[in-house]
């Protein structure tokens, strides 16, 4: 695959900055549904991202949005969604979008003992894994991206969208697909090795 020029691209490519991991199937499921959504509903995508960013939607914004969707498929994304749903159900916010944005502020804060002190946005938008595998608890700082204000605006737009009924439909679809894959894996596994 040719590298993407993130400054400008004639046609947006909804590819993440770092590909989904094969060992985490929901990352690919969310990305695939997001790519279909973005291709089939470009006006909604323009409204969604354009309302929170300045100027036309650039390739970098499309890749940041795709990276957000990959993150939603990992345990961190699931934990964020669970916390956001709980905050929305608490009645402490006037709307679900505000609850999700508040949950994002908590999720994205820098905590020294989580991901070696990287913000979720830094970890999510890294092109390469930024924590040294040879020496755990050491960050390879040159691999940590400089997250721009535009990146943050796109992530905020994605969080706001994540609170929407359309995003809930996507979550339901991914859960159904993941459950079906798990059942299929169990069906094809030799007798005596089935998981519950």
C-alpha positions in Angstrom: 0.0 0.0 0.0 1.3 3.4 -0.9 1.7 5.9 1.9 -1.1 8.5 2.1 -0.3 12.2 1.9 -2.2 13.4 4.9 -2.0 17.1 3.9 -4.4 16.7 0.9 -6.0 13.9 -1.0 -8.4 14.1 -3.9 -10.6 11.3 -2.4 -10.6 10.6 1.3 -9.3 7.2 2.2 -10.8 6.0 5.5 -7.7 4.1 6.7 -6.4 4.3 10.3 -2.9 5.6 11.1 -2.1 2.1 12.5 -3.9 -1.0 11.2 -6.2 -3.1 13.4 -4.7 -6.0 15.2 -5.6 -9.5 14.0 -5.8 -10.6 17.6 -8.5 -8.1 18.4 -11.3 -8.9 15.9 -13.6 -6.0 16.9 -11.0 -3.5 15.7 -11.5 -4.8 12.1 -15.2 -5.1 12.5 -15.6 -1.4 13.6 -13.2 -0.2 11.0 -15.0 -2.1 8.2 -18.4 -0.7 9.2 -17.0 2.8 9.6 -15.5 2.6 6.1 -18.9 1.6 4.7 -20.6 4.3 6.6 -18.2 7.0 5.5 -18.3 5.9 1.8 -22.1 5.5 1.7 -23.0 8.6 3.8 -20.5 11.3 2.8 -22.8 14.2 3.5 -23.4 13.0 7.0 -19.6 12.6 7.4 -19.0 16.1 6.1 -21.7 17.5 8.5 -20.3 15.5 11.4 -16.6 16.5 11.0 -17.1 19.8 9.3 -19.1 21.2 12.1 -16.1 20.8 14.5 -13.1 21.5 12.3 -12.1 24.5 10.2 -12.2 24.2 6.4 -12.6 21.1 4.2 -12.1 17.6 5.6 -8.6 16.6 4.9 -7.1 13.1 4.6 -5.5 13.4 8.1 -9.0 13.9 9.6 -10.3 10.8 7.8 -7.4 8.8 9.1 -7.9 10.1 12.7 -11.6 9.2 12.5 -10.7 5.7 11.3 -8.1 5.3 14.1 -10.9 6.2 16.6 -13.0 3.4 15.2 -10.2 0.9 15.5 -9.7 2.0 19.1 -13.4 1.5 19.8 -12.8 -2.2 19.0 -10.2 -2.8 21.7 -10.7 -3.1 25.5 -9.9 0.5 26.0 -12.6 1.6 23.6 -15.1 -0.8 25.2 -14.2 0.6 28.6 -14.7 4.1 27.4 -18.1 3.2 25.9 -19.2 1.5 29.1 -18.2 4.6 31.2 -19.9 7.0 28.7 -23.1 4.9 28.7 -23.1 4.9 32.5 -22.6 8.7 32.7 -25.4 9.2 30.1 -27.7 7.0 32.1 -26.9 8.8 35.4 -29.1 11.8 34.6 -26.2 14.2 35.5 -26.0 15.5 31.9 -28.7 17.2 29.7 -27.9 14.9 26.8 -26.0 11.8 25.9 -23.5 13.8 23.8 -22.4 15.8 26.8 -22.0 12.7 28.9 -19.8 11.0 26.2 -17.7 14.2 25.9 -17.2 14.2 29.7 -16.3 10.6 29.6 -13.8 11.3 26.8 -12.1 14.1 28.9 -11.6 11.5 31.7 -10.4 8.8 29.2 -7.9 11.1 27.5 -6.3 12.5 30.7 -2.7 11.7 31.3 -2.3 9.0 33.9 1.3 8.0 34.7 0.4 4.3 35.4 -1.7 3.8 32.2 0.0 3.3 28.8 3.2 4.7 30.3 1.6 8.1 30.8 0.4 8.5 27.2 -2.9 10.1 26.6 -5.4 7.9 24.9 -5.2 10.2 21.9 -1.4 9.9 21.7 -1.6 6.1 22.0 -4.5 5.9 19.4 -2.8 8.1 16.8 0.7 6.5 17.0 1.8 4.9 13.8 4.0 2.5 15.7 3.6 1.0 19.1 5.2 3.7 21.3 6.0 1.6 24.4 9.3 -0.3 24.3 8.7 -4.1 24.2 12.2 -4.9 25.3 12.0 -2.7 28.4 8.5 -2.5 29.7 7.5 0.8 31.4 9.7 2.8 29.0 8.2 5.0 26.3 9.9 5.4 22.9 9.0 9.1 22.8 10.0 9.7 19.1 7.2 7.3 18.2 4.6 9.4 20.2 2.8 11.6 17.8 2.3 15.3 18.2 -1.5 15.5 18.4 -2.8 18.6 16.8 -5.8 20.7 17.6 -7.4 19.5 14.4 -6.8 15.9 15.6 -8.5 16.8 18.9 -11.4 18.4 17.0 -11.9 15.3 14.9 -11.8 13.0 18.0 -14.3 15.3 19.7 -16.6 15.0 16.7 -16.2 11.2 16.7 -17.0 11.0 20.4 -20.1 13.2 19.9 -21.2 10.9 17.0 -20.4 7.8 19.2 -23.3 9.0 21.4 -25.8 8.9 18.5 -28.4 6.3 17.5 -26.4 5.5 14.3 -23.3 4.7 16.4 -25.5 2.5 18.7 -26.6 0.6 15.6 -23.0 0.1 14.7 -22.2 -1.2 18.2 -25.1 -3.6 18.0 -24.0 -4.8 14.6 -20.4 -5.4 15.8 -21.6 -7.2 18.9 -23.8 -9.5 16.8 -20.9 -10.2 14.3 -18.4 -10.9 17.1 -20.9 -13.2 18.8 -21.5 -15.1 15.5 -17.7 -15.4 14.9 -17.2 -16.8 18.5 -20.1 -19.3 18.0 -18.6 -20.3 14.6 -15.1 -20.8 16.2 -16.7 -22.9 18.9 -18.6 -25.0 16.3 -15.4 -25.7 14.3 -13.2 -26.4 17.4 -12.7 -30.1 18.1 -15.0 -31.6 20.7 -13.7 -31.1 24.2 -12.1 -27.7 23.5 -15.2 -25.6 23.4 -15.3 -22.3 25.2 -18.4 -20.9 26.9 
